[in-house]
Amino acid sequence: MAAYYDDKTILYLNGQFVKASQAKVDLYSQTLHYGYGVFEGIRSYRTDSGETKIFEALAHFERLKRSAEALNIPYPFCGSDLIESTYELLRQNNLQDAYIRPLVFSPANMSFAPNTESFISIEVWKMAKFLGDKLIKVMTSPFERPNPKAFKIEAKATGHYVNSIIASQDAKAKGYEEALLNDMNGFVAEAPGANMFYEKDGIIFTPPPGNILPGITRAAVIDICHELDIPTEEKFFKTDDVKSADAAFFCGTAAEVIGWQSLDDVSFKKNWEDSLSRIIQEAYKARVIEREFRFAPV
């Protein structure tokens, strides 16, 4: 079996808790054939108090609903019920530090006619840091992010991630840990599955919404910067701007906050340990486990 589940693993499927090895979906599903579905990536943590806490649970399930509505996928599900079911799912699988994957998928439909129903599953599994815990080598991808005039780019749609997969695989094949994609105008956008920030002269910069998926972790990072009085600015910029930066990092639910070693083999001016970006990384680690964080100036 896949590393994500075994004979004992339980998942949530359409209101029921069932064994993952016995769960079934329709092979004629429009989601399987056309990528017409939406999903979320969520993490839960064992907090300092020993409790299990789903990080930003409400925000994630609200975005799941918005994504479905943006794609005209019926969404008859109640967010509070789904959150409660997810906590029960974690309990049944004896997990605290876990990755959580809700998926809203479509019925059998080989036409493009609107659906009148949809289905939902939630899976949980133990997952290490998506991009590891060491500084990563990043390359500018030859692939661009999809044009927002062609897709509902703010929706976390299954089909959008074909672009992510081919860009990430291309970077890994060339000896890098991850890709950095530009938008259709040549400005820096994001990673295949994470948002990006860079640090320059005491200011943290990030691309504005519009051509990116405005991530929930991205919002948490901006909030952390405000709490720590670290100036932030949303603006358009090019890869050359990033290459002259003091530091840079990706952030996302799966990746958490992960610093870069280099972009296109160009190293950054500051040692990571001496950067504001590292402070943000530590503050994020503290936030998700509900630990008090004290800002130690660099």
C-alpha positions as CSV (number, residue, x, y, z in Angstrom):
1,M,0.0,0.0,0.0
2,A,1.0,3.6,-0.4
3,A,2.8,5.3,2.5
4,Y,-0.2,7.4,3.2
5,Y,-2.3,4.6,4.6
6,D,-2.4,1.0,5.8
7,D,-5.0,-1.7,6.7
8,K,-5.9,0.3,9.8
9,T,-6.2,3.7,8.3
10,I,-9.6,5.4,8.5
11,L,-10.8,8.2,6.2
12,Y,-14.0,10.3,6.0
13,L,-16.2,9.8,3.0
14,N,-19.5,11.4,2.5
15,G,-20.4,11.5,6.2
16,Q,-19.0,8.1,7.1
17,F,-15.8,6.9,8.6
18,V,-14.5,4.0,6.5
19,K,-11.3,2.0,6.1
20,A,-9.1,3.7,3.5
21,S,-8.4,0.3,1.9
22,Q,-12.1,-0.3,1.3
23,A,-13.1,3.2,0.2
24,K,-14.4,3.5,-3.4
25,V,-14.9,6.2,-5.9
26,D,-16.5,6.2,-9.3
27,L,-13.9,5.8,-12.1
28,Y,-16.2,7.9,-14.3
29,S,-15.9,10.9,-12.0
30,Q,-15.5,14.2,-13.8
31,T,-12.7,15.0,-11.3
32,L,-10.6,12.0,-12.3
33,H,-11.1,12.6,-16.0
34,Y,-11.0,16.4,-16.2
35,G,-9.4,17.6,-12.9
36,Y,-12.7,19.2,-12.0
37,G,-12.5,19.2,-8.2
38,V,-11.2,21.3,-5.3
39,F,-9.1,20.5,-2.3
40,E,-7.4,21.8,0.8
41,G,-4.1,21.2,2.5
42,I,-4.3,21.6,6.2
43,R,-2.0,20.6,9.1
44,S,-2.7,19.7,12.7
45,Y,-0.2,19.9,15.5
46,R,0.4,18.7,19.0
47,T,0.4,22.0,21.0
48,D,2.5,22.8,24.0
49,S,-0.4,21.9,26.2
50,G,-0.6,18.4,24.6
51,E,-3.9,19.1,22.8
52,T,-4.4,18.5,19.1
53,K,-5.0,21.7,17.2
54,I,-5.9,22.1,13.5
55,F,-4.1,25.2,12.3
56,E,-6.5,27.8,10.8
57,A,-9.2,25.1,10.4
58,L,-12.1,27.5,9.7
59,A,-10.1,29.5,7.2
60,H,-9.2,26.4,5.3
61,F,-12.7,25.0,5.1
62,E,-14.1,28.4,4.2
63,R,-11.6,28.5,1.3
64,L,-12.7,25.0,0.3
65,K,-16.2,26.3,0.0
66,R,-15.1,29.4,-2.0
67,S,-13.1,27.2,-4.3
68,A,-16.1,25.0,-5.0
69,E,-18.3,28.0,-5.6
70,A,-15.8,29.6,-7.9
71,L,-15.8,26.5,-10.1
72,N,-19.6,26.0,-9.9
73,I,-19.2,22.7,-8.0
74,P,-22.2,22.1,-5.6
75,Y,-21.1,22.5,-2.0
76,P,-23.8,21.3,0.4
77,F,-21.4,20.7,3.3
78,C,-21.3,22.4,6.7
79,G,-17.9,23.8,7.7
80,S,-18.3,23.3,11.4
81,D,-19.4,19.7,10.9
82,L,-16.4,19.0,8.7
83,I,-14.0,20.5,11.3
84,E,-15.6,18.3,14.0
85,S,-15.4,15.2,11.7
86,T,-11.7,16.0,11.0
87,Y,-10.9,16.1,14.7
88,E,-12.7,12.7,15.1
89,L,-10.7,11.4,12.1
90,L,-7.4,12.4,13.7
91,R,-8.5,10.7,16.9
92,Q,-9.5,7.5,15.1
93,N,-6.1,7.4,13.4
94,N,-4.2,8.3,16.6
95,L,-2.6,11.3,15.0
96,Q,-1.8,14.8,16.3
97,D,1.0,16.1,14.0
98,A,-0.7,15.3,10.7
99,Y,-1.4,16.5,7.2
100,I,-5.1,16.8,6.3
101,R,-6.5,16.6,2.8
102,P,-10.2,17.4,2.2
103,L,-11.2,16.8,-1.4
104,V,-14.5,17.8,-3.0
105,F,-15.0,15.7,-6.2
106,S,-17.6,15.5,-8.9
107,P,-19.9,12.6,-10.0
108,A,-19.7,10.6,-13.2
109,N,-20.2,13.1,-16.0
110,M,-18.4,12.9,-19.3
111,S,-20.1,16.1,-20.6
112,F,-19.6,19.7,-19.5
113,A,-23.1,20.0,-18.2
114,P,-23.4,21.4,-14.6
115,N,-23.5,18.9,-11.8
116,T,-26.3,18.7,-9.3
117,E,-24.2,16.9,-6.6
118,S,-20.7,16.5,-5.3
119,F,-18.9,14.3,-2.8
120,I,-16.3,14.8,-0.1
121,S,-13.5,12.9,1.4
122,I,-11.0,13.8,4.1
123,E,-7.8,11.9,4.5
124,V,-5.1,12.3,7.2
125,W,-1.6,11.1,7.4
126,K,1.8,11.7,9.1
127,M,4.0,13.8,6.8
128,A,7.4,15.2,7.1
129,K,8.2,18.8,6.0
130,F,7.3,19.0,2.4
131,L,10.6,20.6,1.3
132,G,12.7,19.3,4.2
133,D,14.1,21.4,7.0
134,K,17.4,22.6,5.4
135,L,17.9,25.6,3.1
136,I,16.9,24.8,-0.4
137,K,18.2,25.5,-3.9
138,V,15.6,27.1,-6.1
139,M,15.6,27.6,-9.9
140,T,13.5,30.0,-12.0
141,S,11.1,27.7,-13.9
142,P,10.6,27.9,-17.7
143,F,6.9,27.3,-16.9
144,E,4.6,30.1,-16.0
145,R,1.7,30.3,-13.6
146,P,-1.7,30.0,-15.4
147,N,-3.2,33.2,-16.7
148,P,-6.0,34.3,-14.2
149,K,-8.1,35.2,-17.3
150,A,-8.1,31.5,-18.2
151,F,-8.6,30.0,-14.7
152,K,-10.1,31.0,-11.4
153,I,-6.6,31.3,-10.0
154,E,-7.8,32.0,-6.4
155,A,-9.5,28.5,-6.3
156,K,-7.5,25.6,-5.0
157,A,-8.6,23.3,-7.9
158,T,-7.2,19.9,-8.6
159,G,-6.6,20.6,-12.3
160,H,-4.4,23.6,-11.6
161,Y,-1.8,21.4,-10.0
162,V,-0.7,19.8,-13.3
163,N,1.2,23.0,-13.8
164,S,2.7,22.6,-10.3
165,I,3.8,19.0,-10.9
166,I,5.5,19.6,-14.2
167,A,7.4,22.6,-12.9
168,S,8.5,20.9,-9.7
169,Q,9.6,17.8,-11.5
170,D,11.5,19.8,-14.0
171,A,13.4,21.6,-11.2
172,K,14.2,18.4,-9.4
173,A,15.5,16.8,-12.6
174,K,17.9,19.7,-12.9
175,G,19.3,19.3,-9.4
176,Y,17.2,21.8,-7.5
177,E,14.8,21.3,-4.6
178,E,12.1,23.5,-6.0
179,A,10.9,25.8,-8.8
180,L,10.0,29.5,-8.7
181,L,7.4,30.4,-11.3
182,N,6.7,33.8,-12.9
183,D,3.3,35.0,-14.0
184,M,2.3,35.7,-17.6
185,N,3.8,39.3,-17.3
186,G,7.3,38.0,-16.3
187,F,6.9,39.0,-12.6
188,V,7.7,36.5,-9.8
189,A,4.5,34.6,-8.7
190,E,5.0,31.6,-6.5
191,A,6.3,28.1,-6.1
192,P,4.4,25.1,-7.4
193,G,2.8,24.7,-4.0
194,A,3.8,27.6,-1.8
195,N,4.0,31.4,-1.7
196,M,7.3,33.3,-1.6
197,F,8.8,36.2,0.3
198,Y,12.2,37.9,0.1
199,E,14.0,40.2,2.6
200,K,15.9,43.3,1.6
201,D,17.2,46.0,3.9
202,G,14.9,45.1,6.7
203,I,11.7,44.9,4.6
204,I,9.8,41.7,3.7
205,F,8.4,41.7,0.1
206,T,5.9,39.3,-1.5
207,P,3.9,39.3,-4.7
208,P,0.4,40.8,-4.5
209,P,-2.8,38.8,-5.0
210,G,-4.1,38.6,-8.5
211,N,-1.8,36.1,-10.2
212,I,-1.1,33.9,-7.2
213,L,-3.1,31.6,-4.8
214,P,-3.2,33.9,-1.7
215,G,-2.3,31.3,0.8
216,I,-3.5,31.0,4.4
217,T,0.1,30.5,5.6
218,R,1.0,33.6,3.6
219,A,-1.6,35.5,5.5
220,A,-0.2,34.1,8.8
221,V,3.4,35.2,7.8
222,I,2.1,38.7,7.1
223,D,0.3,38.8,10.4
224,I,3.5,37.6,12.2
225,C,5.4,40.4,10.5
226,H,2.9,43.0,11.8
227,E,3.1,41.6,15.3
228,L,6.9,41.8,15.3
229,D,6.9,45.2,13.6
230,I,8.7,43.9,10.6
231,P,7.8,46.0,7.6
232,T,6.1,44.2,4.7
233,E,5.2,45.2,1.2
234,E,3.2,43.6,-1.6
235,K,4.5,44.5,-5.0
236,F,5.5,43.1,-8.4
237,F,9.1,42.3,-8.9
238,K,11.5,40.3,-11.1
239,T,13.8,37.4,-10.4
240,D,16.8,39.8,-10.5
241,D,15.3,41.6,-7.5
242,V,15.2,38.4,-5.6
243,K,18.8,37.5,-6.5
244,S,20.0,40.8,-4.9
245,A,18.0,40.1,-1.7
246,D,19.3,39.5,1.8
247,A,17.3,36.3,2.2
248,A,14.2,34.5,0.7
249,F,11.7,31.8,1.8
250,F,8.7,29.8,0.7
251,C,5.7,29.3,2.9
252,G,2.7,27.0,2.8
253,T,0.8,24.5,4.8
254,A,2.9,21.6,3.6
255,A,6.2,23.5,3.4
256,E,5.6,25.6,6.5
257,V,8.4,28.3,6.3
258,I,11.5,27.1,4.5
259,G,14.5,29.3,3.7
260,W,16.4,29.3,0.4
261,Q,20.1,28.7,-0.1
262,S,20.1,30.2,-3.5
263,L,18.1,31.2,-6.6
264,D,19.6,30.0,-9.9
265,D,22.8,29.2,-8.0
266,V,23.1,32.8,-6.7
267,S,23.4,32.9,-3.0
268,F,21.9,35.5,-0.7
269,K,23.7,38.3,1.0
270,K,22.8,37.4,4.6
271,N,23.5,34.3,6.5
272,W,20.1,32.7,7.1
273,E,20.7,32.6,10.9
274,D,21.2,36.3,10.9
275,S,18.1,37.2,8.9
276,L,14.7,38.5,9.8
277,S,13.4,35.6,7.6
278,R,14.8,33.2,10.2
279,I,13.0,35.1,13.0
280,I,9.7,34.7,11.0
281,Q,10.4,31.0,10.6
282,E,10.8,30.6,14.3
283,A,7.7,32.7,15.1
284,Y,5.6,30.5,12.7
285,K,6.9,27.3,14.4
286,A,5.8,28.7,17.7
287,R,2.4,29.9,16.5
288,V,1.3,26.5,15.1
289,I,2.0,24.8,18.4
290,E,0.6,27.7,20.5
291,R,3.9,28.5,22.1
292,E,4.8,32.0,23.3
293,F,7.4,33.6,21.0
294,R,9.7,36.4,22.0
295,F,11.3,38.4,19.3
296,A,15.1,38.3,19.5
297,P,16.5,41.1,17.4
298,V,19.1,40.0,14.8
